Amino acid sequence: MPAAPAGADAQQTGLSAWANQPVWHELETGFGAGLNFLRRWRDWRADVHRPGRLFYTAIDPEPVALAELLQAAAGEPGLSALAQQLAAQWQALLPGVHRFVFEREQVLLTLCVGQARDWLPTLDAAVDQIWLTSPEPVAGSPDSPDSIDGTDSRSGATGQERDQARMLARLCLPGSRLDGSHASPALQAELIAAGFEISAPDLDLHAAADAGLQARYAPRWQPRSALRPRAAAAGRHAVVIGGGLSGSAVAWSLAQRGWTVELLDQADEPAAGASALPAGLVAPHVSPDDGALSRLTRAGMRLTRQRAAELLREGEQWAPSGVLEHQVEGKHSLPRTEIWQQAGLASSRVANAQQLADARLAPGTAALWHGLASWLRPACLVRAQLDHPAIHWRGGCRVASVQALAEGGWKLLDGAGTELARAEQVVIAAAYDSSALLQASGLATPPLNPLRGQISWGALADLPAETRALLPAAPVNGHGCFMSGTPGPDGRAAWIAGSTFERGAAQAGLKPADQLANRDKLLRLLPALGATLAPAFEQAGAWAGLRCTLPDRVPAVGPLDAQAWPGLHVCAGMGARGLTLSVLCGELLAALLHGEPWPVERKLAQSLLASRFVKMAPGRTA
C-alpha cells in the first residue's frame, strides 16, 4: 500500500486552495486501497468552504479486493462509513473507466483501470492537484513524439521519466499542485524542467524524495494547452426540448451544475412518449470483441443504477434484480479473454444451474447472468429527475422551429411563429421528432430512424396458480423480454412481455398482430412459461411507443456543428436502450460543456458526438 502522499501539511494546503471553487479536480496516479480519495472526501464533507463539485480521477492497474479496501479504511477515523459507500459500488472493475458518484453527485470518482502510461495521455480535463502515489514511470506515448529512450547525461533521467513529467505538466493549470510519495531525484529534475517549482530547502532533490515531494506548476513561459476549457455555470440558462428519459437526464445533469433549465414538451405531462413504458430493463449489451456498445452499456448501467438508488424507491420504482439473458440462437456471447474469466471481475457471466432453474429453463441452456442489471419504471425516473428546484417544466409547448439570434443564443418558436423561449444553450432531446424539428429549422439532422415497439401485459392476479408457479425469479431477455411483479399500467402487479421491433414505422398505434408476435417470442424465450401463458395473450393489455435509432447503433450527443450553430445540441438515438444510456448521455453532455473528466474513455465519449453526422455546415465549401 503506498504511503500517504505529502502528509497533513499538503492536505491542509489543498483545503485552502479549493475554498469556494465551483469545481475542483484531483488526479492520483495509484489508487491503492483508496485511502487518499477517502481522506479528500472526508475533508470535502467537513469543509464549509468546500468546492461545489469534487472530481477525483485515479489510475490503478489492478483494483484492490473489497475486503482490503474496507480493512484499510477501518484503521483511520472517519473513513469507514465512506468506505462502505464506495464498497457498495466496488464491483465489476474490468479494464476501462468506471464512474462512482456520491453526495447527490457532488463527489465523483473516475477510476481508470490500467497502466498510467496508457491512461495519462488520454486525459484532457485540467487538474488542480496531482497525487503522485505510483512509482511506475510512464513510457513514451503518442502525445510525446519526441520522447527518447536511454539516460539524459545532464539529469540522469530516462526517457520514461521525461515523458511522465511532461504528461503531468500537460494536465496542470498555473498554480496546480503536485504532491507525492514516489519521485526519484531524476524525475524531480524533469518536473522542474517541465515547469514545476519544488518546495524543498536549496532544491535538495534527494532530501525532498525522502520527505515527500511538494511542487507547484509555475512555468516561466506561456504554456500551450490542448485541455478542454472549464466553463462557469453561474447564471447560465438552457432550454431542453423533450420531456422523456433523454431530456430529463440532460436537464438534471445541467441543473446539478448550477444551470437554470426550462424543459419544453408538447405533451401535458412528462414521460408521455416512449418513456411511458410501464417498466423496462437496465442491462448491458455483450459482444465477443467487447465493442463500443458493450462498453457504453456497462458504463450506462452503472450510472443509471447509482441514480436510481439515489432518487427512486427500491422495490416499487426500480429493483437491482439482475437479468438472465437466454442466448437464443447463440447471439451475444461474452469475450473469451482471460480477464473476463476471473471470478467476480465481470458483471456478466455464464448463468449457473440455479439461475437457469430459477428461470424455469432446462439444464445446460445457453444463458448469461447480468448481476448489475435491474428493472426500472422509466416515468418514475423522468419525474424524479425533473423534481429539481432549478428545472422548470412547461407542458403543452410544441416547438416548431429554432432560430439563431444575432446577439448569440437561440429562440424557440411554435407553429404560429410565437416565441416560446430563448436561451444561450438549447438541447433537442425529442426522440424521433428531433429530426423534423431540425429540418423545419433549416439545420442538418442526424439520420434518425423510427423504431416502434409494442409490449403485452396482464395482471398477475388474473393468472391461474399453475402459471404463476412458472414465473421466473428475475427478468429474462434475449428474444424480447419477460418480467413479472412490476407495476403495470393500471398500477397492479403485472407480467410484461415483448417488445416488438418495427423499423420505419413513424406512428405508435396498437396492432393486434403484435400481441401474437410477443406470444411467439415468449415461447422461444421461456418455453414452459410461454406455453402455459399463451391463452392469456388473447385478453392481454397492450402498450406501444416510438423510439429512434442511428445507423451506427449509438446515440448522438452534443453540438451538431459548434462553429456554425454554437449552443445548439442534440441528445437522441438511443433506440431500445434509453433506460441504460440516457443518464450517461446527460453526463457526457455536461462534461462536454464544462470541460470535466469524461465518465467513459475519451475515444468512446467522442464516438457519440453528434457532429460525426455533420461533415459540412450549409453554405460551406470544401
C-alpha positions in Angstrom: 0.0 0.0 0.0 1.5 3.4 -1.0 2.3 5.9 1.7 0.0 8.8 2.3 1.1 11.4 -0.3 2.7 14.6 1.1 1.3 14.3 4.6 -1.0 16.6 6.6 0.6 19.9 5.5 -0.2 19.2 1.9 -3.7 18.2 2.8 -4.3 21.5 4.6 -2.8 23.4 1.7 -5.2 21.7 -0.6 -8.1 22.6 1.6 -7.2 26.3 1.4 -6.6 26.2 -2.3 -10.0 24.7 -3.1 -12.0 27.0 -0.9 -15.2 28.2 -2.6 -14.2 26.9 -6.0 -17.1 25.8 -8.2 -15.1 22.8 -9.4 -12.0 21.1 -8.1 -10.3 18.2 -9.9 -7.6 15.9 -8.4 -5.6 13.2 -10.1 -3.9 10.2 -8.3 -1.5 8.0 -10.2 -2.0 5.0 -8.0 -5.3 4.4 -6.2 -4.2 1.6 -4.0 -6.6 0.9 -1.2 -8.3 4.3 -1.8 -7.2 6.0 1.4 -6.2 9.2 -0.3 -9.6 9.5 -2.0 -11.5 8.7 1.2 -9.5 11.4 3.1 -10.2 14.0 0.4 -13.9 13.1 0.5 -13.9 13.4 4.3 -12.2 16.8 4.0 -14.8 17.9 1.5 -17.7 16.9 3.8 -16.1 18.8 6.8 -15.2 22.0 5.0 -17.9 24.7 4.9 -15.9 26.4 2.1 -15.6 23.2 0.0 -15.8 23.3 -3.8 -19.2 22.8 -5.4 -18.1 19.6 -7.1 -15.1 17.5 -6.3 -13.8 15.3 -9.2 -11.2 12.7 -8.4 -9.5 10.8 -11.1 -7.5 7.8 -10.1 -5.4 5.3 -12.1 -4.8 1.8 -11.0 -3.6 -1.3 -12.9 -5.4 -3.8 -10.6 -8.1 -2.5 -8.1 -7.8 -3.9 -4.6 -10.2 -6.6 -3.3 -13.2 -5.3 -1.5 -12.0 -6.7 1.9 -8.7 -4.9 1.6 -10.4 -1.6 0.8 -12.6 -1.9 3.9 -9.8 -3.1 6.2 -7.5 -0.2 5.2 -10.2 2.3 5.9 -11.1 0.8 9.3 -7.8 2.0 10.7 -8.4 5.7 10.3 -11.1 7.8 12.0 -14.0 8.9 9.7 -13.2 6.7 6.8 -15.1 3.5 7.5 -18.6 4.9 6.7 -17.3 6.4 3.4 -15.5 3.2 2.5 -18.8 1.4 3.0 -20.5 3.7 0.4 -17.6 3.1 -2.0 -17.8 -0.7 -1.3 -21.4 -0.7 -2.4 -20.3 0.2 -5.9 -16.9 -1.6 -5.9 -17.6 -4.4 -8.3 -17.2 -5.4 -12.0 -14.0 -3.4 -12.3 -12.8 -4.6 -15.7 -10.1 -2.6 -17.5 -11.6 0.7 -18.6 -13.2 3.8 -17.0 -15.6 3.5 -14.1 -17.5 6.4 -12.6 -18.7 6.4 -9.0 -21.0 9.2 -7.7 -21.6 10.3 -4.1 -23.2 13.1 -2.1 -26.0 13.6 -4.6 -23.5 13.6 -7.4 -21.3 16.3 -5.9 -18.3 14.0 -5.3 -17.3 12.0 -8.4 -14.6 9.4 -8.6 -13.4 8.3 -12.0 -11.4 5.1 -11.8 -9.2 4.3 -14.8 -8.3 0.6 -14.5 -5.0 0.0 -16.4 -1.5 1.4 -16.6 -0.7 5.0 -16.0 1.4 5.1 -19.2 -1.7 4.2 -21.2 -4.2 6.5 -19.4 -2.4 9.7 -18.8 -2.1 10.6 -22.5 -5.9 10.2 -22.8 -6.9 12.6 -20.1 -7.9 16.1 -21.3 -9.5 17.8 -18.3 -7.5 20.3 -16.3 -6.2 19.1 -12.9 -5.9 21.3 -9.8 -4.0 18.7 -7.6 -1.9 15.7 -8.5 -1.1 13.0 -6.0 2.0 11.1 -7.3 1.5 7.8 -5.5 2.7 5.3 -8.0 6.4 4.7 -8.6 5.7 3.4 -12.1 7.4 5.5 -14.8 5.3 6.5 -17.8 6.6 5.2 -21.1 6.6 7.1 -24.4 3.2 7.8 -25.8 1.6 9.2 -29.0 1.3 12.5 -27.3 5.1 12.6 -26.7 6.6 12.0 -30.1 9.9 13.4 -29.1 10.4 11.0 -26.2 13.7 9.1 -26.3 15.0 6.0 -24.6 18.1 5.8 -22.5 19.5 8.3 -20.0 20.0 12.0 -20.2 23.6 12.9 -19.4 22.5 16.2 -17.7 19.9 14.9 -15.2 20.2 11.1 -15.2 16.6 10.9 -16.2 15.3 8.2 -18.5 13.0 9.0 -21.5 10.2 7.4 -19.4 10.7 9.9 -16.6 10.8 12.8 -19.0 7.6 11.7 -20.6 5.9 11.3 -17.2 6.9 14.8 -16.1 5.7 16.3 -19.4 2.4 14.5 -19.3 1.7 15.6 -15.7 2.6 19.2 -16.6 0.3 19.0 -19.6 -2.7 18.4 -17.3 -1.9 21.3 -15.0 -3.1 24.9 -14.8 -0.7 27.5 -13.5 -0.8 27.1 -9.7 -1.8 23.5 -9.8 -0.1 21.5 -7.0 1.8 18.2 -7.1 2.5 16.1 -4.0 3.9 12.7 -4.0 5.4 9.8 -2.1 7.2 8.4 -5.1 9.6 10.7 -7.0 13.2 9.9 -7.8 15.7 12.8 -8.0 15.8 12.3 -11.7 12.0 12.6 -12.0 12.1 15.7 -9.9 14.6 17.3 -12.1 12.4 16.6 -15.1 9.4 18.1 -13.3 11.4 21.3 -12.8 12.3 21.3 -16.5 8.6 20.8 -17.3 7.6 23.9 -15.3 7.2 22.8 -11.7 8.7 24.6 -8.7 9.6 22.2 -6.0 9.3 23.1 -2.3 12.5 21.8 -0.8 15.3 23.5 1.0 18.0 24.5 -1.5 16.3 22.2 -4.0 18.0 19.2 -2.4 16.2 16.7 -4.5 17.4 13.7 -2.6 16.2 15.2 0.7 12.9 16.0 -1.0 12.5 12.4 -2.2 12.8 11.2 1.4 10.4 13.8 2.9 7.8 13.6 0.2 7.6 15.8 -2.8 5.7 19.1 -2.8 5.6 21.2 -6.0 3.6 23.8 -7.8 3.2 24.3 -11.6 4.6 27.7 -12.3 6.1 27.7 -15.8 8.3 30.6 -16.8 6.7 30.5 -20.3 3.1 30.7 -21.6 2.0 27.0 -21.8 0.1 25.8 -24.8 -2.9 23.8 -23.7 -4.9 21.2 -25.5 -7.2 20.6 -22.5 -10.9 21.2 -22.8 -11.6 24.6 -21.1 -13.7 24.8 -18.0 -16.9 26.8 -18.3 -18.6 28.6 -15.4 -22.3 27.6 -14.8 -23.3 30.5 -12.7 -26.2 32.4 -14.3 -26.3 30.1 -17.3 -29.7 29.2 -18.8 -30.6 26.3 -21.1 -33.8 25.1 -22.7 -34.3 21.4 -23.2 -36.8 20.2 -25.8 -38.4 16.9 -24.9 -39.7 15.6 -21.5 -38.7 11.9 -21.7 -35.7 10.0 -20.5 -33.1 11.9 -22.6 -34.5 15.4 -21.9 -34.9 14.8 -18.1 -31.4 13.3 -17.8 -29.8 16.3 -19.6 -31.9 18.8 -17.5 -30.8 17.0 -14.3 -27.1 17.0 -15.2 -27.2 20.7 -16.1 -29.2 21.7 -13.0 -26.9 19.8 -10.8 -24.1 22.0 -12.1 -25.9 25.3 -11.3 -27.8 25.9 -14.6 -31.4 27.1 -14.7 -33.2 24.8 -17.1 -36.5 25.2 -18.9 -37.9 22.0 -20.2 -40.4 22.3 -23.0 -42.6 19.4 -24.1 -45.6 19.1 -26.5 -47.3 16.7 -24.0 -49.2 17.9 -21.0 -47.2 15.6 -18.6 -43.7 14.3 -18.5 -42.8 10.9 -19.9 -45.7 10.9 -22.4 -43.9 9.2 -25.2 -41.7 6.1 -25.2 -40.7 6.9 -21.6 -44.3 5.9 -20.6 -43.3 2.3 -20.9 -44.7 0.6 -17.7 -41.3 -1.0 -16.9 -38.1 -1.8 -18.7 -34.7 -3.3 -18.2 -31.3 -1.6 -17.5 -29.0 -4.2 -18.9 -25.7 -4.5 -20.8 -25.0 -5.5 -24.3 -22.3 -8.1 -24.6 -20.1 -9.0 -27.6 -17.1 -11.2 -28.3 -15.0 -8.2 -29.1 -16.3 -6.1 -26.2 -17.1 -3.3 -28.7 -18.2 0.3 -28.2 -21.9 -0.5 -27.5 -20.9 -3.2 -24.9 -18.6 -0.8 -23.0 -21.1 2.1 -23.3 -24.0 0.0 -21.8 -21.8 -1.2 -18.9 -21.0 2.4 -18.1 -24.6 3.5 -18.6 -25.8 0.6 -16.4 -23.5 1.7 -13.5 -24.6 5.3 -13.7 -28.3 4.6 -14.0 -28.1 2.1 -11.1 -26.5 4.8 -8.9 -29.0 7.5 -9.9 -31.9 5.1 -9.3 -30.6 4.2 -5.9 -30.4 8.0 -5.1 -33.8 9.1 -6.5 -36.2 6.1 -6.6 -37.9 3.8 -4.2 -36.4 0.3 -4.4 -39.0 -2.4 -5.0 -41.6 0.0 -6.1 -40.0 2.1 -8.8 -36.9 0.0 -9.5 -35.0 -3.0 -8.2 -31.5 -4.3 -8.6 -32.9 -7.7 -9.7 -30.2 -8.9 -12.1 -31.3 -10.1 -15.5 -30.9 -13.5 -17.1 -30.2 -13.4 -20.9 -31.3 -16.5 -22.7 -28.9 -16.8 -25.6 -31.5 -17.6 -28.2 -29.7 -18.6 -31.5 -26.4 -18.2 -29.6 -26.1 -14.5 -30.0 -24.4 -12.0 -27.7 -21.6 -14.2 -26.4 -19.0 -13.0 -23.9 -15.4 -12.1 -24.7 -13.1 -15.1 -24.3 -10.2 -13.1 -23.0 -8.5 -14.2 -19.7 -9.6 -11.1 -17.8 -13.3 -12.0 -18.4 -12.7 -15.4 -16.8 -11.6 -14.0 -13.5 -14.1 -14.7 -10.8 -16.1 -11.7 -9.7 -14.5 -9.3 -12.1 -17.1 -9.1 -14.8 -20.7 -8.2 -14.1 -21.8 -10.6 -16.8 -21.0 -14.3 -16.7 -22.4 -17.7 -17.8 -25.5 -18.5 -15.9 -25.2 -21.2 -13.3 -27.6 -24.2 -12.8 -29.6 -22.4 -10.0 -30.1 -19.3 -12.2 -31.4 -21.5 -15.0 -33.7 -23.3 -12.7 -35.0 -20.0 -11.3 -35.9 -19.1 -14.8 -37.5 -22.5 -15.5 -35.0 -23.2 -18.2 -33.6 -26.6 -18.9 -30.1 -27.5 -17.5 -27.4 -26.6 -20.0 -29.4 -23.9 -21.7 -27.1 -21.2 -23.1 -27.6 -18.2 -21.0 -25.8 -15.3 -19.3 -26.4 -13.7 -15.9 -26.1 -9.9 -15.7 -25.6 -9.3 -12.0 -25.7 -5.5 -12.1 -28.8 -5.2 -14.3 -32.2 -4.1 -13.0 -35.8 -3.3 -13.8 -36.9 0.2 -13.7 -40.1 2.3 -14.4 -39.0 5.0 -16.8 -41.7 7.5 -16.0 -40.6 7.4 -12.3 -37.0 8.2 -13.2 -38.1 11.0 -15.5 -40.3 12.6 -12.9 -37.6 12.2 -10.2 -35.0 13.9 -12.4 -37.4 16.8 -13.1 -38.1 17.3 -9.4 -35.3 19.7 -9.1 -35.6 23.4 -8.0 -33.6 24.6 -11.0 -35.7 22.8 -13.6 -38.9 24.4 -14.8 -41.3 22.1 -16.7 -43.5 23.6 -19.4 -46.0 21.2 -20.9 -48.2 21.8 -24.0 -45.4 23.6 -25.8 -44.9 22.3 -29.3 -41.7 23.7 -30.6 -41.9 24.0 -34.4 -38.5 25.6 -35.1 -35.4 27.1 -33.5 -33.8 30.3 -34.8 -30.3 31.7 -34.1 -30.2 35.2 -32.5 -27.9 37.8 -33.9 -26.6 38.5 -30.4 -26.0 34.8 -29.8 -28.2 32.1 -28.5 -31.4 30.7 -29.8 -35.1 31.4 -29.8 -37.8 28.7 -30.0 -41.0 29.3 -31.9 -44.3 27.4 -32.1 -46.2 26.7 -35.3 -47.7 30.2 -35.4 -44.3 31.9 -35.1 -44.8 32.9 -31.4 -41.7 32.8 -29.3 -41.8 30.2 -26.6 -38.4 30.7 -25.0 -34.8 31.8 -25.7 -31.5 30.7 -24.3 -27.8 30.6 -24.8 -27.9 26.8 -25.0 -30.6 24.6 -26.5 -30.7 20.8 -26.3 -33.1 19.0 -28.6 -34.0 15.7 -26.9 -37.3 14.9 -28.6 -36.5 11.4 -29.9 -37.7 10.9 -33.5 -39.4 14.3 -33.5 -35.9 15.8 -33.2 -35.4 15.2 -36.9 -38.5 17.1 -38.1 -37.6 20.0 -35.8 -34.1 20.3 -37.1 -35.3 20.0 -40.7 -38.0 22.7 -40.2 -35.3 25.0 -38.8 -33.1 24.6 -41.8 -30.5 22.7 -39.9 -28.7 19.4 -40.6 -30.0 16.4 -38.8 -28.5 13.1 -37.8 -30.0 10.2 -39.7 -32.6 9.2 -37.1 -34.8 6.3 -37.9 -38.1 5.4 -36.1 -38.3 2.2 -34.2 -41.8 1.2 -33.0 -42.2 -1.3 -30.1 -45.3 -2.9 -28.5 -45.5 -4.8 -25.3 -48.2 -7.2 -23.9 -49.1 -7.2 -20.3 -51.6 -8.6 -17.8 -52.3 -8.6 -14.1 -50.7 -11.4 -12.0 -53.8 -11.8 -10.0 -55.6 -13.0 -13.2 -53.3 -15.8 -13.8 -54.0 -19.4 -12.6 -51.8 -20.7 -9.8 -50.1 -23.2 -12.1 -49.0 -20.4 -14.4 -47.7 -18.2 -11.5 -45.6 -21.2 -10.4 -43.7 -21.0 -13.6 -42.8 -17.3 -13.4 -39.0 -16.7 -13.4 -37.4 -15.3 -10.3 -35.7 -12.4 -12.2 -36.4 -10.7 -15.5 -35.3 -12.6 -18.6 -34.3 -11.2 -22.0 -32.6 -12.4 -25.2 -35.6 -12.7 -27.6 -37.8 -9.9 -26.3 -38.0 -9.9 -22.6 -40.3 -11.0 -19.8 -40.6 -9.6 -16.3 -43.2 -10.1 -13.6 -44.2 -8.4 -10.3 -43.5 -4.9 -11.6 -46.5 -2.5 -11.6 -48.5 -2.5 -14.8 -50.2 0.5 -16.5 -53.1 0.2 -14.1 -50.9 0.0 -11.0 -51.5 -3.6 -10.2 -48.6 -6.2 -10.1 -48.2 -7.4 -13.7 -46.4 -9.6 -16.1 -44.9 -7.8 -19.1 -43.7 -9.5 -22.4 -42.2 -8.0 -25.5 -41.4 -5.9 -27.2 -41.7 -6.0 -30.9 -39.2 -4.1 -33.1 -40.7 -2.5 -36.1 -38.3 -0.3 -38.1 -39.6 2.5 -40.3 -42.9 2.9 -38.6 -43.4 6.5 -37.5 -46.7 6.0 -35.6 -47.0 4.2 -32.2 -50.6 2.9 -32.5 -51.5 -0.6 -31.2 -51.6 -3.6 -33.5 -53.3 -6.9 -32.7 -50.7 -8.8 -34.7 -48.1 -7.7 -32.3 -49.8 -9.4 -29.4 -49.3 -12.7 -31.3 -45.7 -11.8 -32.1 -45.0 -11.2 -28.4 -46.6 -14.5 -27.5 -44.4 -16.3 -30.1 -41.3 -14.6 -28.8 -42.1 -15.8 -25.3 -42.5 -19.3 -26.5 -38.8 -19.2 -27.6 -37.5 -17.2 -24.6 -39.2 -19.2 -21.9 -40.8 -22.3 -23.5 -42.6 -23.8 -20.4 -44.0 -20.4 -19.3 -44.8 -19.4 -22.9 -46.9 -22.5 -23.5 -48.9 -22.0 -20.2 -49.3 -18.2 -20.6 -50.2 -18.3 -24.3 -54.0 -18.2 -23.7 -53.6 -15.0 -21.6 -52.4 -13.1 -24.7 -55.9 -13.2 -26.1 -57.1 -10.8 -23.4 -53.8 -9.2 -22.6 -53.4 -5.4 -22.5 -51.0 -3.6 -24.8 -48.8 -0.5 -24.9 -46.8 0.8 -27.8 -44.1 3.5 -28.1 -41.8 5.0 -30.7 -38.1 5.1 -30.2 -35.4 6.2 -32.7 -32.1 4.7 -33.7 -28.9 5.8 -35.7 -27.1 3.7 -38.3 -24.1 3.0 -36.0 -26.3 2.0 -33.1 -25.0 4.5 -30.6 -26.6 7.9 -29.6 -25.9 11.3 -30.9 -24.9 13.8 -28.1 -23.6 17.3 -28.2 -23.4 20.0 -30.8 -24.1 19.2 -34.5 -21.7 21.9 -35.5 -20.2 24.1 -32.8 -18.9 26.6 -35.2 -21.9 27.0 -37.5 -24.6 26.7 -34.7 -22.9 27.4 -31.4 -25.1 26.5 -28.4 -27.3 24.0 -30.3 -27.1 20.4 -29.1 -29.0 17.2 -29.6 -29.3 14.1 -27.4 -31.2 11.4 -29.2 -30.9 8.0 -31.0 -30.8 5.6 -28.0 -33.1 3.0 -29.6 -34.4 0.5 -27.1 -31.6 1.3 -24.7 -32.8 4.7 -23.4 -33.1 3.4 -19.8 -29.5 2.2 -19.9 -27.9 5.1 -21.8 -29.9 8.3 -21.1 -28.2 9.1 -17.7 -24.8 8.5 -19.3 -25.6 10.8 -22.2 -26.8 13.6 -19.9 -23.4 13.3 -18.1 -21.5 13.3 -21.3 -23.2 16.5 -22.5 -22.5 18.1 -19.2 -18.8 17.0 -19.3 -18.5 18.4 -22.8 -20.0 21.8 -21.8 -17.9 22.1 -18.6 -14.5 20.6 -19.6 -15.0 17.9 -16.9 -13.5 14.4 -16.8 -15.3 12.1 -19.2 -17.4 9.4 -17.5 -16.1 6.9 -20.1 -12.9 6.6 -22.1 -12.2 9.7 -24.2 -12.4 8.0 -27.5 -15.6 6.3 -26.5 -17.1 9.6 -25.5 -16.0 11.2 -28.8 -17.6 8.4 -30.7 -21.0 9.6 -29.5 -20.6 13.3 -30.6 -23.5 14.4 -32.8 -21.0 16.3 -35.0 -20.0 12.9 -36.6 -23.1 13.2 -38.8 -22.5 16.8 -40.0 -19.4 16.8 -42.2 -20.0 20.3 -43.6 -22.3 23.1 -42.5 -24.7 24.6 -45.1 -23.0 27.1 -47.4 -19.5 25.9 -46.7 -17.2 24.7 -49.3 -14.6 22.0 -49.0 
